[in-house]
């Protein structure tokens, strides 16, 4: 019967319910038996053999009848199950005995919705015929007939009223009767007649008909308390409190499906209220929230929502989010663990959220962040991150992620990220390994002109390896009991700073900042309170459980607090570089000043000082140069200042800067070339060649070469800076 129910009728079968009959291919041939009639024959055989006829058998019969547009027969089969008197003789195969409980499970493949859909289509078909024939007399609207059928089922199973009413709304939506359902729900007497769930049913009808804006408008209308008759239902502040959780959840679903966006702020506010109440949230509602952020291009809060979801549901043994499979579970009092979504369902939600946040990150140019999120998500729900190291020719190749890439949307977003990072070879290989004869244009939306191998791809390969090692170290730290020893802490921080710098070198600073946030949180779980306070200060965060998902990862001004800690120079430098690359020099300077102000001496923070130097030079170059401290200066310090002076044509100060570098022991080849260029641009009338030779000697001694040998090996570079005359 299941096969019959999924088999479309052939062109030669008899379909009495169609408005227009399909002609037989060959009128001379005997008319074949339709799938619906075949189902009736099977039911007749079961009855003759005195075997039980289950509700699933009737559901298959109804579905087969719907395929043939035999709405009246399909409706009759369903209604006969819930009517006390099915009004037929004993030989009728559609006799069911009546008063049969219907499984309240929602879903298009369930008996409840397909049966109510048949009732809706039959009522609509008869109303059209009555209108065409200009029949006189009152005929109930299709919506009323469907909801009346739902209320009849409530007589058999009163506790499932919400499910039956919601199924009625879903069936009307699938039948395209969302407007009629909405009209009925807004009538003053409807809430008293059908219960407050009719408000959610009307929203569900709009959603099933892809009328998402209308569903949101309906939510605003119902929650404003415009229903005038609801004497037997509880009201509070004009809100229908009994059904508000379902309506709120459906509103999140609808907001996420409005492709033009504009609802992320409202959706975030709803989510914050749900979290504050400790209320459950459906899988579709959570995905709707994420999609609303995606549609508005709000990549920062999308990343924070995903991060909090992974932390709460995969990385801790504490309280998890209360996620339910569908909206009906929201109405059940005191939803216990049995009513919550299974691990497989939660993982499916993770894949949907991950795909969404990766898409919005890709669209905003944060390809590295999207790839990092994919790796972290895979690492959270699997034993291994899945990256594979290397080939014989020395190229670092990213391997296929073990689990998350099994989802097509995640796979497409991940390959899009790789193309955006300039890793064309790896992306092409992943697609070829995944599918034979792969259609690249169908799988990946990125234009062909952007699918190329770029120089920064090598930096990203290094980042991928470092991230893989970092995540494995993170797991080892979490497993190990007791405090984290200083040596292990140092190694972990060094690995973190290396991964962050690789991300910065790949022009993916947002990925570096997320890595810092994600990896540093690992150390908060250790018993070493000083270490925990140290990284809490880095993150500017308090109790993780009490934060809403707007907790800043990509922090705003003055969000980082380094009071009372000894900073790691390499990590602070990586943070500063990330902010600078993101065009947030003010945040980089604020972070640096906040960190340095807590130290007795900043001379050990050489990397951080060099990183912030470009920002300081733009603010006040003279003050920056005059305040140079040899204890914290490095060759990079003088190179950065020299480049700034050269870019601004302040050649006369470069000579003094070069002499300062000599006294500090910070002469470098690059600084020497800049000094030669400055000397060439100066107005010195005599003795230039002597100074050029002295600079060449200083640089040659620095790298352990003879002066003449160095001049010969660097001839073309020298010529480019000083010209042919002096180079010769």
Residue, then its C-alpha position, 0 to 999 in steps of 0.5 A: x500500500x505504501x508503494x501504491x500511495x507513492x505511485x502517480x496515476x497513469x494516464x489511462x486510470x479512472x480519476x473521477x475527482x478531477x475537474x478535467x479528465x485526462x484522456x486515455x492513451x488508447x480508448x480501445x484498451x481496457x482501463x487500468x486500476x488506479x493506485x487508489x482503487x488498488x488500495x481499496x482492494x487491499x483493504x477489502x482483502x484484509x477485512x475478508x481475512x479478518x486482519x487488523x486494518x491500521x491507520x497507516x493503511x488508511x493514510x496510504x489510501x488517502x494519499x493515493x486518492x489525493x494523487x488522483x485528485x479524488x478529494x471526496x473519496x480521500x476526505x471520506x476515508x479520513x472523516x470516517x475514522x473520526x465520525x461516530x457514524x460513518x454512514x455506509x453499508x457493511x460492504x463499503x471498503x471505506x467503512x472504518x468503524x469510527x472513533x479511531x484515534x489519529x496519531x498526533x505526530x505532525x509531518x507531511x508523511x504522517x496520517x494526520x496532516x494528509x487526512x486534513x489536507x484531503x478534507x481541505x481540498x475537498x471543501x475547496x473543490x466543492x466551494x468552487x463547484x457551488x460558486x460555479x453552479x450558483x447554489x443557494x444556501x450556506x456552506x461552511x468555509x474550507x477552513x472552518x470544515x478543517x478546524x471542525x474536523x480537528x475538534x472532532x479528533x479532540x473528542x477522542x484525544x483531548x490532550x492532543x488538541x494543540x497538535x490537531x489544531x496545528x495540523x489543521x493550519x499546516x494542511x490549509x497552508x499546503x492546500x494554499x488556503x492560508x488567507x482563509x485560515x487567517x481570516x477565520x483565526x482573526x474572527x472574535x469567536x475563534x479563540x473560544x471555539x478552537x482554543x488559542x492554538x488557532x493563532x499558531x495554526x494561522x501562522x503555520x498556514x502562512x509559513x507552509x504557503x511561503x507567506x512569511x511576511x504575512x506570518x510575521x504580521x499575524x504574530x504582531x496582530x495576535x500578540x497585540x491582544x486584538x481578539x475581543x472574546x477569550x473569556x475562558x483563556x488566560x490573558x496577560x498584558x494583552x498577550x495570549x500567554x498560553x500559546x505565545x511560545x509557539x507563536x514566538x517560535x513560528x515567528x523566528x522561523x518566518x523571519x529567517x525565511x524572509x530573504x530580503x532580511x530586516x528582522x535580525x534585531x527583532x529575532x535576537x530580542x525574542x531569542x534573548x527573552x527565551x534564554x532569560x526565561x529558560x524556555x525551550x526552542x524548536x530546531x526550526x526556530x533556532x535555524x530561523x534565528x540564524x537565517x535572519x542574521x545571515x539575511x541581514x549580513x550580520x556575520x559577527x552575531x551569527x558567529x557568536x550565536x554559533x559559538x555559544x551553541x557549540x559551547x553549550x551543547x558539545x563542549x561542556x558537561x553543564x546545562x545544555x540548551x533546551x531544544x525540541x524537535x518541533x513546535x508542538x513540544x513547546x506547548x507541553x508542560x515541563x518538557x523533560x529530557x525525553x521530549x528534547x531533541x535527540x543528539x542526531x537532531x541537534x547535530x543536524x541543527x549544528x550543520x544547518x547553523x554552520x552552513x548559514x554562518x559560513x555563507x554569511x562570512x563568505x559573503x562578507x569576505x571572511x573566508x578564513x573565519x568560515x573555514x575555521x568555524x567548519x574545523x572547530x564544529x567538526x572537532x566539537x562533535x568528532x574525535x578528530x578534526x580531519x585535516x591531513x598533512x602534506x604531500x611529497x612535494x612539500x605542499x600542505x594540503x587540507x584533507x576532507x573534514x570527517x563529519x560536517x562536510x557530509x552535509x551538502x550546504x556545509x560542503x558548498x560553503x567550505x569549498x567556497x571558502x577555499x576558493x576565496x582563500x586562493x586554495x583552488x587546487x585543494x578545492x578542486x581536489x575536494x570536489x573531485x574526491x566527493x563526486x565523480x564528474x562534478x559540476x563545479x558551477x553547480x556546487x560552487x557559486x563563486x565566479x570562475x575568475x575568482x577560482x585561482x591559486x593565490x600567494x596567501x594560500x601557502x600561509x593558509x595551509x600553514x594556518x590549517x596545520x597550526x589550527x589542527x595542532x591547536x585543537x588537538x592540544x585543546x582537547x588534551x588540556x581539557x582531558x588532563x586533570x589538575x592544573x596546567x603547568x607553566x611549560x604546557x601553558x607556554x607551549x599552548x600560547x605559543x601555538x595559539x600565537x603562531x596560528x593567529x599570525x598565519x591567519x593574519x598573514x593570510x589576510x584573515x584577521x577575523x579568523x585570528x580573533x576568533x581563534x584567540x577567543x575559542x582557544x583561550x576559553x579552554x584554559x578557563x576550565x583549569x583549576x589554576x585561578x591565576x591562569x583563568x583570571x588571566x584569560x578572562x581578562x584577555x576576553x573581557x568576559x565574566x560568567x559564561x553561563x550568564x552571557x547572552x549570545x551578543x557576548x563580544x568576540x570581535x570586541x568594541x572599544x575598551x572591551x579588553x581588560x588586562x589588569x593584574x596579569x602578565x601578558x604573553x607578548x606574541x599573543x598580544x602582538x597577534x591581536x593588535x595585528x588583527x585589529x590593524x588589518x581589520x581597519x580598527x587602529x583605534x581598537x588596536x591602540x586601546x588594547x595595547x595601552x590597556x595591556x601596557x598600563x598594567x605592567x611595571x615595565x613594557x620593555x619585554x613586549x617587543x613584538x607588541x610594541x612593533x605591531x602598534x608602532x604604525x598606529x603610533x606613527x600616524x598619530x604623532x611620529x615625532x613623539x614616537x621617534x623621540x621616545x624610542x627605548x633601546x631595551x624594547x627596540x628591535x630591527x623591525x622597530x627601526x625599519x617600520x619608522x624608516x618606512x614611515x619617514x620615507x613614505x612621507x618624504x622626510x629623508x633628512x631624519x632617516x640618517x639620524x634614525x640609522x645612527x640610532x639603530x647602530x647604537x642600539x645594535x639593530x642594523x638590518x639589510x632592509x634598513x640599510x637600503x632605506x638609509x641609502x635611498x635617503x642619502x641619495x635623496x639628501x642635499x649632501x654635496x660631498x662625501x656621499x660615496x664614503x657614507x654609502x660604503x660605510x652603510x654597506x660595511x655595517x650591513x655586510x658585518x650584520x649578516x656575516x659577509x665581506x663588504x665587496x661580496x655583499x655589494x656584488x651580490x646586492x648590486x641590482x637592489x643597490x642600483x634601484x635605491x641609489x642610482x647607476x652613478x653611485x652603484x657603479 
